[in-house]
């Protein structure tokens, strides 16, 4: 008959010692714990608003008019050319910078900038917007679908320009005898004449309007001068 092995008796102290040794061995084998990253501070966001929307660059929107059929439409982005959805004519959207004598015709839905030192000589400019800070001879003409901005030191002959909106910068002068029809007018320089507007006329600080004004809305900043007969019809000036 096989002999029985005598069971070994283990006291409570030995059990505690064994558990302590096992835990110590586990700590030596296991990798050190990774420190938890600090939580990002909370951002208070007004209800219904995304805090990151303000960082998104929105594409530039501008009004384009087809030179062939006259269709106007809004365009986002910086395309170099586009085709009219009505008559399918190609519309150039390039910007031009004129810094010296210029004798060629330009037709673009973009912006034309005549810098100081630039001079139009028997040139016809049709553009979306024009910044005019140079000179033009008596045989040149400028037409803007949107804004014509007259720079400092410029004395503009109104019979040579046509625009939807006019901005006269500080130091610039616009004098005319015939009535000027515009949508919006911003004056930081001097405008002297008979003005009719179906948009907003703003006389900025340092600007002055002389003559006669018929408009839908008039704003005069502190420091702006108004020496004119004024007729305001909030519903629109009419013609």
C-alpha positions in Angstrom: 0.0 0.0 0.0 1.3 3.4 -1.0 2.3 5.6 1.9 0.5 8.8 2.6 2.4 12.1 2.6 1.9 14.2 5.6 0.2 17.5 4.8 2.3 20.6 5.6 0.6 23.0 8.0 0.9 26.8 7.1 0.2 29.4 9.7 -1.3 32.8 9.1 2.0 34.7 9.4 3.4 32.6 6.5 0.4 33.4 4.3 0.8 37.2 4.8 4.5 37.0 4.1 3.8 35.1 0.8 1.3 37.6 -0.4 3.7 40.5 0.3 6.5 38.8 -1.7 4.1 38.1 -4.6 3.0 41.8 -4.8 6.6 43.0 -4.7 7.5 40.7 -7.6 4.5 41.9 -9.6 5.6 45.6 -9.1 9.1 44.8 -10.4 7.7 43.1 -13.6 4.9 45.5 -14.5 5.7 48.7 -16.4 5.5 52.0 -14.5 2.1 53.7 -14.7 1.7 56.4 -17.2 0.8 59.8 -15.7 -2.6 61.0 -16.8 -2.5 64.2 -18.9 -4.1 67.2 -17.4 -7.5 67.8 -18.8 -7.8 70.8 -21.2 -9.5 73.8 -19.6 -13.2 74.1 -20.5 -14.1 76.8 -23.0 -17.3 78.7 -22.3 -19.3 78.8 -25.6 -22.4 80.8 -26.0 -25.4 78.7 -26.8 -25.7 77.8 -30.4 -22.2 79.1 -31.3 -19.1 77.2 -32.4 -15.8 78.7 -31.0 -13.9 77.6 -34.0 -16.1 79.2 -36.7 -14.4 82.5 -36.3 -11.1 80.9 -37.4 -12.5 79.7 -40.7 -11.5 81.8 -43.7 -14.6 82.5 -45.7 -14.1 82.9 -49.5 -14.3 86.4 -50.8 -17.7 87.2 -52.3 -18.1 89.8 -55.1 -20.7 90.9 -57.5 -19.8 90.2 -61.2 -21.6 91.7 -64.2 -21.4 90.2 -67.7 -20.1 92.8 -70.1 -22.1 91.2 -72.9 -25.6 90.7 -71.6 -25.5 92.7 -68.3 -26.3 89.7 -66.0 -25.2 90.3 -62.4 -24.4 87.4 -60.0 -22.5 86.8 -56.8 -19.3 84.8 -57.0 -17.2 83.3 -54.1 -13.5 82.5 -54.5 -10.6 83.9 -56.5 -11.1 82.4 -60.0 -9.2 83.9 -62.9 -12.1 83.6 -65.3 -15.7 82.4 -65.5 -18.4 81.9 -68.1 -21.7 83.8 -67.9 -24.6 81.4 -67.1 -26.9 83.3 -69.4 -25.0 84.1 -72.6 -21.9 81.9 -72.0 -19.5 84.8 -72.7 -16.1 84.4 -71.0 -15.5 87.0 -68.2 -12.0 87.8 -67.2 -11.6 88.2 -63.5 -7.9 89.0 -63.3 -6.6 92.0 -61.2 -4.4 94.6 -62.9 -1.8 97.0 -61.4 -0.8 100.1 -63.4 2.4 101.8 -62.3 3.4 103.7 -65.5 1.9 104.8 -68.8 -1.0 102.6 -69.9 -2.5 102.7 -73.4 -4.5 99.4 -73.6 -8.1 98.7 -73.0 -9.0 96.5 -70.0 -12.2 94.6 -69.5 -12.3 92.5 -66.3 -14.6 91.6 -63.4 -11.6 92.0 -61.1 -9.9 95.0 -59.6 -7.7 97.6 -61.5 -5.3 99.7 -59.4 -3.8 102.8 -60.9 -0.9 103.6 -58.5 0.7 107.0 -58.0 2.9 107.4 -61.1 0.4 105.4 -63.2 -1.2 107.2 -66.1 -4.0 106.3 -68.5 -3.4 107.5 -72.0 -6.3 107.0 -74.4 -7.3 103.9 -72.4 -10.7 102.5 -71.6 -11.0 100.6 -68.3 -14.1 98.4 -67.6 -13.7 96.7 -64.2 -15.4 95.3 -61.2 -13.7 97.9 -59.0 -11.0 100.5 -59.5 -8.6 102.2 -57.1 -7.5 105.4 -58.8 -4.4 107.1 -57.3 -2.7 108.2 -60.5 -3.6 110.3 -63.6 -5.6 110.0 -66.8 -5.6 112.1 -69.9 -8.7 113.7 -71.5 -9.3 110.7 -73.8 -9.4 108.0 -71.1 -12.5 106.5 -69.4 -13.2 104.4 -66.4 -16.3 102.4 -65.7 -16.8 100.3 -62.5 -19.5 97.7 -61.8 -18.9 98.2 -58.0 -16.5 100.6 -56.2 -14.4 103.4 -57.6 -12.0 104.5 -54.9 -10.3 107.9 -55.5 -6.9 108.1 -53.7 -5.2 111.0 -52.0 -4.0 113.9 -54.1 -6.3 113.0 -57.0 -8.6 115.6 -58.6 -11.1 113.5 -60.6 -13.0 114.7 -63.7 -16.5 113.1 -63.2 -17.4 113.1 -66.9 -14.6 110.5 -67.5 -15.9 108.0 -64.9 -19.0 105.9 -64.3 -19.5 103.8 -61.1 -22.0 102.1 -58.9 -20.4 103.2 -55.6 -17.9 105.9 -54.9 -15.3 106.2 -52.1 -13.3 109.5 -51.9 -10.3 109.1 -49.7 -8.8 111.8 -47.4 -6.9 114.3 -49.5 -8.8 113.6 -52.7 -11.2 116.0 -54.5 -14.2 115.4 -56.7 -15.9 118.4 -58.2 -18.5 118.3 -60.9 -21.2 120.4 -62.5 -23.6 117.7 -63.7 -25.5 115.5 -61.2 -23.7 112.5 -59.9 -25.8 109.3 -59.5 -24.5 106.7 -57.2 -25.7 103.9 -54.9 -23.3 104.2 -51.9 -21.0 107.2 -51.4 -18.3 107.4 -48.7 -16.5 110.8 -48.3 -13.3 111.2 -46.4 -12.0 113.9 -48.8 -14.0 116.6 -50.6 -17.0 116.2 -52.8 -18.5 119.4 -54.4 -21.5 119.1 -56.6 -25.0 117.8 -57.0 -25.3 114.2 -55.6 -28.2 111.8 -55.9 -28.0 108.4 -54.1 -30.4 105.5 -53.6 -28.2 103.9 -51.0 -26.2 105.4 -48.1 -24.1 108.6 -48.1 -21.5 108.6 -45.4 -19.5 111.7 -44.5 -16.5 110.4 -42.5 -14.3 112.3 -40.1 -12.3 114.9 -42.1 -14.6 114.6 -45.1 -16.8 117.3 -46.6 -19.8 117.4 -48.8 -20.7 120.7 -50.6 -23.6 121.5 -52.9 -26.8 119.5 -53.0 -27.7 116.1 -51.8 -30.7 113.9 -52.4 -30.5 110.5 -50.7 -32.2 107.7 -49.0 -29.9 107.6 -46.0 -27.3 110.0 -44.6 -24.6 109.4 -42.0 -22.3 112.2 -40.8 -19.5 111.2 -38.4 -18.2 113.6 -35.8 -15.6 115.7 -37.5 -17.3 115.4 -40.9 -18.5 118.5 -42.8 -21.8 119.1 -44.5 -22.3 122.3 -46.4 -25.2 121.3 -48.7 -28.9 121.5 -49.3 -30.1 118.1 -48.1 -33.2 116.1 -49.1 -33.7 112.7 -47.4 -36.3 110.1 -48.4 -35.7 106.9 -46.3 -37.6 104.8 -48.7 -35.2 105.7 -51.5 -34.2 108.9 -53.2 -35.8 108.1 -56.5 -34.9 109.8 -59.8 
